[in-house]
Amino acid sequence: MASTARDGFTSTFGVFLATVGSAVGLGNIWKFPSLTGTNGGAGFLLVYLLATLLVGLPVMIVETMLGRAARANAITTFEREAPKGQWWWKSIGWMGFAAALFILAFYSDVAGWVYAYVFKAAFGELTTTDPKAAASIFGGLVSSPGTSVFWQAVVLVVTGAIIMLGVARGIEAVARKLMPLLFLLLLVLCVRSLTLPGSAEGLAFLFRPDFSKITPGVILTALGLAFFKLSVGMGTMLTYGSYFRENQNIPGTTARVMLADLSISLLAGIAIFPAVFAFGFEPASGPSLVFMTIPAVFTSMPGGTLFMTIFFFLTAIASVGAMLSLLEVPVAILAERYGFGRKQAALCTILAVAVFGIPAALSNSVTADLKLFGLNPFDLFDFLSSNVLLPLGGILICLFVGWIYGLPQLRDQLSNHGDLSNAPVINAVFFLVRYVTPLSIAVVLLHGLKVF
């Protein structure tokens, strides 16, 4: 076994920024705007906010709490916190381990596209007002085997090097620099977008709800996004929680992280939708919004090359924090359970991600016809993690806390052993994770499996 000495976050602010870095990712800049655009704008936003409060936040609170209580990796946490003899609960940690690897396999591919677009934007290769031309540029990137694998490798080298530095000197130190920079760059883009003629229509789309567009499909999509966006169900909050300071107010910190995550998503929407409407583009363009529509939008405005470069640079920043938290899950497991050194564990994790990630990166070229259940490697890893492992892990965490761990232990941990007077919050969290949240996640799971 490895030494019992553990790295950890060094300050309350460092905890907050590192956890925000985990929650904030490509989902804020890429997935949130595209899903908001395709699901009717403000109505989807309202449902997403409610889903975050009922599903995402409660799981985030109890995951973080379990990690801090055990001071261990995602697997060992359940060995320590589960009743004696109930060894099967550690399967939640193994599911988080698998989910982290599968997500990293395709997430590193998407992050590679973003890294490539930073340079393409800076050198004027994306200067076109025709979305079809932009689509051709994107198609050329993802269909080139060598280019796709190269940029994926760059992403893994960058994030792997940070992970090797440790929790305080790596994850926390980088989050302290990148998260404020991300926020500032988003503000710059928002100001530019709001000064465009016709931007008011974009703001109305984002903030004036049309309740007729809130369909069952929209509700299910919002539930799934709320769960995915806060990095829950994949072992990251269990692992990060184990590095929390003993006096950290977990409900307060996670609530602030949720608000910061929501704020960055909204800023991304404010940066994108007013510009999209100002130049007459389609907000419901889905995942292609960032890589095909955005270049055309920015090219249409004065100083477009500069602002386009800023946009893709901040998107690259957003990808770093999320990838660090995902990488930390298997790294902590290898280091603590199997005695690996920090650098050795990081290197082994990077190599494992590459084994899964390279086939995913080649899904638009070499491995396009390599399908299982009708899915290429990229889509398969996305499906297994997002539609199966994450919701199933979330349900099991809720069942564990709500029915096994119990209210007395939950109250002791979330009140910091009686130092915090937050009984109403704790009671609400317990009620949600015992009844409301697992049922909501079960609906997401069944929908993802196409049961209905």
N, C-alpha and C positions, 0 to 999 in steps of 0.2 A: 504493500500500500504506500501511497505518496505521503509526504510529510503532512501533519495536521495544520501547519501554518498556511493560512489562506490569504490571498490578496483580497482587496475590497475597495469600495469607493471611499474617498477621503473627506467628503464634505456633503452637506445637505444639497447645496447647489449642484455639485458634481453628480449626485444621485439623480437629481431632477433632469439635468441635461442629458445624461447617459440614457435614462429611461425614455425621454422624449426622442432621442436618437433612434432607439429601438422601434418605437411606435411610428415615427415619421419615416417614410421611405418612398419608393416609387409609387406606392398606393396613393399618396397624397397628391403627387404631381401628375401621375399617369392614370391610375385606376379611378380615383375619385372624380376628376373632371369628366372622364369618358363615360362613367356610369351615370353621373348627374346629367350629362348631355343627352344620353339615350333614354333616360327615365323621367323626363319632364321637368327637370330643374328644381325649383324651390319645394315642390311637394315631396320629391324624393329626399331632399335635404332634411325636411321635418321628420320624416319617417326614420331616416338614418340617425338623427339625433336621439330620438326616442329609443331606437334599437341599441344605441351605444349605452344609454343609461340602464337599460333593462338586461342587456346581454354582455356587451363588451366590458364595461367597467366592473361589474361584480366579479367576473371571472379574473380580471386583472388584479383586483384587490386580493382575492383568496390565493391566487397563484403566488403573488409576491409574498404574501404572509407565510405560506408554507415554506418557501425558499429560505426566508429569514429565520424561521423557527428551526429548520433543520441545519442551516449553514452547510449545505451540501449541493451537489449536482442534482439534475432532474430525476435520476434513478434512485440515488441514495436517499433523497428527500423522503420518498414514500416508504423506504425500508425503515427510516427512523420515526416517521410520524404515524404510520399505520399500526393498528393493534398487533400485538405479538401473534405470529402465525399467519397473518393475512398478507403473505408475500406477493400475492397476485397484483396488488395495487401498484407495484413498481413497473408494471406493464405500461402505465401512463407515461413514465419517464422514457421507456424504450420507444413508445409511439412518438414522443417529442423528438427523440434522437433521429428516428426515421423521417419524420416530417421536416426537420431542419435540413437534412441532406437533400431530400426531394425538392424542397423549396429553393435551396441554394443552387440546385442543378439548373433550374430554368430562370431563376431570379438573376443569377450571374450572367446569363445570356442577355437578358433584357438590359441589365446594367451596362454590359458591353456595348450594346447599341447606343446607349446614352453617351458613354465615353467617346465613341466614334463620332457622334453628332456634335460634341463640343468642338472637335477639330474641324469637322465639315462646315460648321457654322462660322467658325473663326476665319477660315480660308475662303469663304464665299461659295462653297460648293452647294449650299442649300438655297441659293438666291433664285427663287421662282415663285410666281404668283399662281401657278397652275397646280392644284392638288394632285392631278394625274402625273405631272412631272415629278412632284415630291414623292408620290407613290413609287415611281420608277427608281428613284434614288434609294429609297428604303428597301425595295425589292432586291436591288443589286447588292446591298449590304448583307441582308439576311440569307441570300442564296449563294453567297461566296463562302465556301468551306474554310479557306485559309483566313479570310478576314474575320469571320464570326469567331473562330477558335482563338485567333490572336487577341481580339478585344476581350473575350472572356478571360483569357490568361492574364491580361493586364489587370482586370478587376480582382482576380484571385490573388495576384502578387501584392497589390496595394493593400487589400484588406487583411491578407495573411500576415504581412509585415507588421501591421498595427496590432493584430491579435497577439503576435509573439512578444510584444512589449509588456503585456499583462493588462490587468483590470485598471489600475490607477494610472500607470504611465502610458497605456495604450488607449483603451476604450474611453476612460473618463477624460484624459487629456485632449484627445481628438474631438470628443463631443463638446468640450468647452470652447473650442475654436470654431468648429463647423456649424453648430446649431445657431449661434448668434449671426454668423455670416449668411446662413440660409435665410433667416428671417429678414435681414437687411436687404438682400438681393430680391426677395419676393416683394418687399415694400417698394423698391425701385420700379419693378415691373408693374405693380399695381398703379402707381402714380402715372406711369406712361400710358397704361391701358385706359385709365379713367379720363385722360385728357384728349382722347380720340373723339372726333365727332360721331355721334350715334352710339356711344358707349352705354347710354342709359338703358337701352333695350337689353343689353347683356346683363346689367344689374337687375332689371325686372325679371328676367328669366331665372336668375339665381335666387332672388329673395322674395318674389311675389308668387305665392303658390297657386297652382291650378289644381284644385282638389279632385277634379274629374280624371286627372291623370294618375291618381294613386290607385293602382290596381293590385290584386293579390301578387302578381309577378313583381311589381315594384317593391312591395313590402318584403318579399322573400329575398330580393336582391339587396335591399338595405340591411336586412338582418345578417346576411352573409358577409357584406362589406364591413359592418360594425365589428364582427367577430375577427375577421382577418386583419383589419387595420390596426388594432391595438396589440398585435403580436402575441395574442393569447392562444393557448392550446398547442403550442409548438415548443414548449420547454424554456422559452427565452425569459419569461417573467419569473419562473421558478429559479432559473440560474441567476438572473440579475438580483432577485430578491435575496439570495444567499449572500450577496455582497453589500446589502443595505446596512446602514449603521443601526445600532440597537435602539436608538432613540428616535428613529425616523417615523414620522406620522404616516403610516401606509395609506389609509383612506384619503388623507389630505394630499399626499404626493401623487397618488394615482389619479385623483380627480383633476389636479393641476396638469398632469401629463395629458389626460383626455382632452382638457380644454385647449392646451397648447397644440395638440394634434389636430383638433377640430379647427382651430384658428389658422393653422398653416394650410389645411385643406381649403378653407374659405378664401384665404389670400390667393391660393393657386387658382381658384375659380374666378376671383376678381381680376387676376392678371390675364386670364384666358378668355372668358366669355364676352366681356365688353369689346375686346379686340376682334373676336370671331364675328360678333354681330356688326361691328363697325364696318367691316370689309365684306359683309354679305356671305360669309361661309356658314356651313351647316354644323350646329352644335351637337347633333346626334350622330356624329361620325364614328363613335365608339372608340376602340383601342387605337385606331389610326389617328385620333385627334392630335396626339403629341408629335408623332413622327411624320405625318403627311399633311395635316391641316395647319399645324402651328408654323412650319416654315413658310407656307404661303401667306399666312396672316402677318407674320413679322416682316416679311419682304415687302408687304404693302405699305408699311409705315416708315416715316423718316427715321433714319438711324437703325433700320431693321436688323442689319447684320450684328451690330453691337448688342441689341436687346435679345436677339435670338441666341447669341453666344452666352449671355448671362443666364438665359432661361435653361439651356441645356447644362451649363455648369452647375447651377443650383440643383437641377435634377440629379446630376451625378453626385453632388454632396448628399442629397437625400438618400441615395442608395447605400451610402457607406455605413451610416448608423444602423440601418436595418440588417445589413449583411454581417456587421460585427456581432450583433446580438445573436444571430442565427449560428454563426461560426462558434460562438462561445459555448453553445449547448454541447456539441460533441467534444470540444477541446476540454471542457471541465470534466466530462465523463471519463475521457482517456487519462487525464492527469490524476484525478482523484481515485478512480476505481482500479486503474491498471498501472499506476506508477509511472506514467510517461512524464518526461520533462515538458515544460511549457512549450518550448520551441518544437520539440519532437511531436507533441500532440497537435500543434497547429499545422505542421507540415503534413502529418498523416491525414488530417481533416481536409486540407486543401487538395491532396492527391485523391482522396475519396470523392470529393465534390467533382473533381475533374473527370473521374471515371464515369459518373452519372451525367455530368454537365456537357461533356463533349458530344455525346449522342444527341442531347437536347439542342445544342448549338447548331448541329447539322440537320435539324429537323426540316429545314426548308431546302435541303440539298441532298446530301449523301444518304441520310437515314429517313428521308421523306416517306419511303414505302415500307419502312420497318415499323409495323404497327402491331399493337396488342390491344384487343377489345376495340379495334378500329381507331386507335389513337397513336399518333407518332410519339417519340420520346418526350418532347417538350410538353405536349398536351397530357400525356399519361402522368408525368410527375406533378403537373398542376392539378390534375383531377384527384390523384391519390392523396395529395397533401390537403388541398383546399376543400374537397368534397367529402373526404373520408376521415383522414387522420386528425385534422384540426377539430372538426365538430365532435367526433367521437371522443377525443381527448378532453374537450371542454365539458361534455356531458359527464364523463367519469370523474373529473375534478369536482364538479358540482355535487355529484352523488357522494363522493368521498367526504367533502367538507360538510355537506348538509345532513348526511345520515350516519357517518362514521366518526369524523373528527369532533363534531358537535359544537353547540353554542358556548358552553363554558370555556373550552380551549380557544375558540375563535374570539370570544370576548377578552380573554387574557392577552392574546397576542395583539389584537388590533387596538387595545387600550394601552399597549406598552406596559402590561402588568399593573394596570390601575392608574397610571400616570396621566392618561388622557380621559376626559369626560365626553365620551362620544357614543354612549349606549344606544341612542336612537339610530345612528348610522349603522352600528354593528347589527342591531336587530333587523334593519331593513336589508342589509347585505345577506344576512342569514336566511331571511324569508325568500329573497330572490334566488339565491343559489340552491335552496332546497326545493322550490316549487316552480317559479316562473322561468328562470334562465335555462334549466335543463330541458324543459318542454319546448322553449323557443328554439334552442339549438337543435333539438330532435327534428323539428320542422325543417330547419336548414339542411340537416343531414339527409332526410328523406327526399327533399326536393333535389338536392345535389345528386342523389342516387337515382333520380327520375322515377321515384315511386309514385309521385303525382306532379 
